[in-house]
Amino acid sequence: MLENTHRPSTPPPPAAHRRIQSMDMPGEQVYIRDAVPKRRLAACVLSMILGCWMLAVPIALIDGLKDVPGPWMGAVTVIIAACAVATAALGGFRFFNALEERKWVSIALVASLTVAVAAALVSASVPGYELLLAIPALVVGGPALFILARDLR
């Protein structure tokens, strides 16, 4: 009738399975990550802002762009949207992986930002867009491109 309610004691987990705090280790073994370069983060944020702006403008103007004469209006809008998505995605990826030294991501971000700025400047000649993309491309994309190109070296 009487049951044994005594639980067997479980040994503490081995050191490999428990969290090791920095105070458990000697100072030579504590790894401190390098600081994230603030210029790189700023350039990534600027490229994401430009990409989002370049994507938001065609979406906001979609009704007005239907009436613009010319056969290339659809092609320009698709090119602008593709550049915007690529720039924002690569800028976000580079922002969240700022400490990694992946050269190809930096090169791809500089290339997509260059194409996005060029597409925004070309869109200034389209009657529907006027300067809605060209001015932000110069104000935001120019400094981001300069910082990322300098960081790439």
C-alpha positions in Angstrom: 0.0 0.0 0.0 2.8 2.4 0.7 4.5 3.5 -2.5 8.0 4.7 -2.8 7.7 8.4 -3.5 11.4 9.1 -3.4 12.6 10.2 -6.8 16.0 9.1 -7.9 18.3 12.1 -8.1 19.4 13.1 -11.5 23.0 14.1 -12.0 23.6 17.6 -13.4 24.1 17.7 -17.1 27.7 17.6 -18.4 29.4 20.9 -19.2 28.9 20.4 -22.9 25.1 20.6 -22.4 24.7 23.4 -20.0 25.2 27.1 -20.8 28.6 28.3 -20.1 28.7 31.9 -19.0 31.6 34.2 -19.6 32.4 34.2 -15.9 33.0 30.5 -16.0 35.8 30.9 -18.5 39.2 32.5 -18.3 39.6 35.9 -20.0 41.7 34.5 -22.9 38.9 32.2 -23.9 36.0 34.7 -24.0 35.2 35.6 -27.6 34.0 39.2 -28.2 32.5 39.9 -31.6 33.8 42.7 -33.6 31.8 45.9 -33.8 29.5 46.2 -36.8 30.7 49.0 -39.2 28.2 51.8 -38.9 28.8 53.0 -42.4 27.9 49.6 -43.8 24.7 49.5 -41.8 23.8 53.0 -42.8 24.3 52.1 -46.5 22.2 49.0 -46.2 19.4 51.0 -44.5 19.6 53.6 -47.3 19.4 50.9 -50.0 16.4 49.3 -48.3 14.7 52.7 -48.1 15.4 53.4 -51.8 14.1 49.9 -52.8 10.9 50.3 -50.8 10.3 53.7 -52.2 10.9 52.5 -55.7 8.4 49.7 -55.1 5.8 51.9 -53.4 5.7 54.6 -56.1 4.6 52.4 -59.0 2.0 50.7 -56.8 0.6 54.1 -55.7 0.5 55.4 -59.2 -0.8 52.3 -60.9 -4.1 53.9 -61.9 -2.5 57.0 -63.3 0.1 55.0 -65.2 -2.5 53.1 -67.2 -3.4 56.2 -69.1 0.2 57.3 -70.0 0.8 56.9 -73.7 3.7 54.9 -75.0 4.5 51.3 -75.5 7.4 51.2 -73.0 5.4 52.2 -69.9 4.8 48.6 -68.7 8.4 47.6 -69.4 9.8 50.6 -67.4 7.4 49.8 -64.5 8.5 46.1 -64.4 12.2 47.1 -64.5 11.7 49.6 -61.7 9.8 47.0 -59.6 12.5 44.3 -60.2 15.3 46.7 -59.3 13.5 47.8 -56.2 12.9 44.2 -55.0 16.5 43.2 -55.7 17.9 46.3 -54.0 15.7 46.0 -50.9 16.3 42.3 -50.5 20.1 42.5 -50.9 20.2 45.5 -48.6 18.2 43.7 -46.0 20.4 40.6 -46.3 23.5 42.6 -46.0 22.1 44.5 -43.1 21.4 41.4 -41.1 24.7 39.8 -42.0 26.9 42.9 -41.7 29.8 41.1 -40.0 30.2 38.4 -42.6 32.8 39.1 -45.3 30.9 37.7 -48.3 32.4 39.6 -51.2 29.7 38.5 -53.7 26.8 39.9 -51.6 28.5 43.3 -51.5 29.2 43.2 -55.2 25.6 42.2 -55.9 24.3 44.9 -53.7 26.5 47.6 -55.4 25.4 46.3 -58.8 21.7 46.3 -58.0 21.9 49.7 -56.4 23.6 51.0 -59.5 21.0 49.6 -61.7 18.2 50.9 -59.4 19.6 54.4 -59.5 20.0 54.2 -63.3 16.4 53.0 -63.7 15.2 55.8 -61.4 17.0 58.3 -63.5 15.6 56.9 -66.7 12.1 57.0 -65.2 12.4 60.8 -65.0 11.8 60.9 -68.8 8.5 58.9 -68.4 5.5 61.3 -68.0 3.9 59.3 -65.2 6.9 59.3 -62.9 8.6 62.6 -63.5 10.9 63.2 -60.6 9.2 60.9 -58.0 12.0 58.3 -58.4 14.9 60.4 -59.6 15.3 62.7 -56.6 15.2 59.9 -54.0 17.6 57.9 -56.1 20.1 60.8 -56.1 19.6 61.8 -52.4 19.4 58.3 -50.9 21.0 56.0 -53.5 24.0 58.1 -54.3 25.4 58.2 -50.8 24.6 54.5 -50.3 26.4 53.6 -53.5 29.4 55.7 -52.5 29.6 54.2 -49.0 29.2 50.6 -50.3 31.7 51.0 -53.1 34.2 52.4 -50.6 33.4 49.6 -48.2 33.9 47.1 -50.9 37.5 48.1 -51.3 
